[in-house]
């Protein structure tokens, strides 16, 4: 009997779909995204979204709309630190919020 090393993702399916939608929308508006991960520290936002030709960017945390708990404590601390340091950091949980974010950043 074959064994599988694949582990089930701890990330909720809707959150993954929202992140894929964000990447698609940023690309459609001539921007780019990067997955964010801090070395030796937790709480990094999911994505850095940037539009080099527009000179704008933002760190984005993607959640699913029906997550009742929102950001975890370590994420909230990191986001507050980033915002307090002047970094544009947002939390988006629906396709509608993603579309509004894209429109505000790009005018598209």
C-alpha positions, -999 to 999 in steps of 0.1 A, spaced: 0 0 0 16 33 -11 21 60 16 17 97 11 39 123 26 15 151 16 2 170 45 -31 187 46 -29 225 44 -37 243 76 -48 273 55 -85 275 49 -96 269 13 -114 303 10 -83 321 22 -62 303 -5 -88 313 -32 -88 349 -20 -50 350 -22 -50 336 -57 -76 362 -67 -54 389 -52 -24 377 -73 -46 376 -104 -60 411 -99 -26 426 -92 -11 411 -123 -41 423 -144 -32 459 -133 5 455 -143 16 449 -107 34 421 -91 32 402 -58 58 385 -35 51 360 -8 63 374 25 80 355 53 102 368 81 132 347 91 130 337 127 98 356 134 61 350 129 33 374 119 44 385 84 16 396 61 9 371 33 19 393 3 37 424 -8 18 439 -37 37 464 -58 31 485 -89 66 498 -99 53 520 -127 29 537 -103 53 539 -74 30 523 -50 29 492 -28 12 476 2 16 446 25 -15 425 24 -29 399 48 -55 377 32 -82 361 53 -115 344 46 -146 364 51 -162 342 77 -132 339 100 -146 351 133 -112 356 150 -95 378 123 -58 384 130 -40 362 155 -22 381 183 13 377 168 -1 390 134 -18 419 151 15 429 169 34 427 137 8 447 117 7 474 143 45 476 143 45 479 105 18 505 104 35 524 132 66 524 111 48 540 82 43 508 61 10 504 42 -5 472 56 -40 460 50 -62 430 57 -85 418 29 -111 391 33 -134 392 3 -131 396 -34 -150 429 -31 -124 442 -6 -96 431 -30 -113 449 -59 -117 481 -38 -80 478 -27 -68 475 -63 -90 504 -74 -76 526 -46 -40 517 -54 -42 519 -92 -73 538 -102 -83 507 -122 
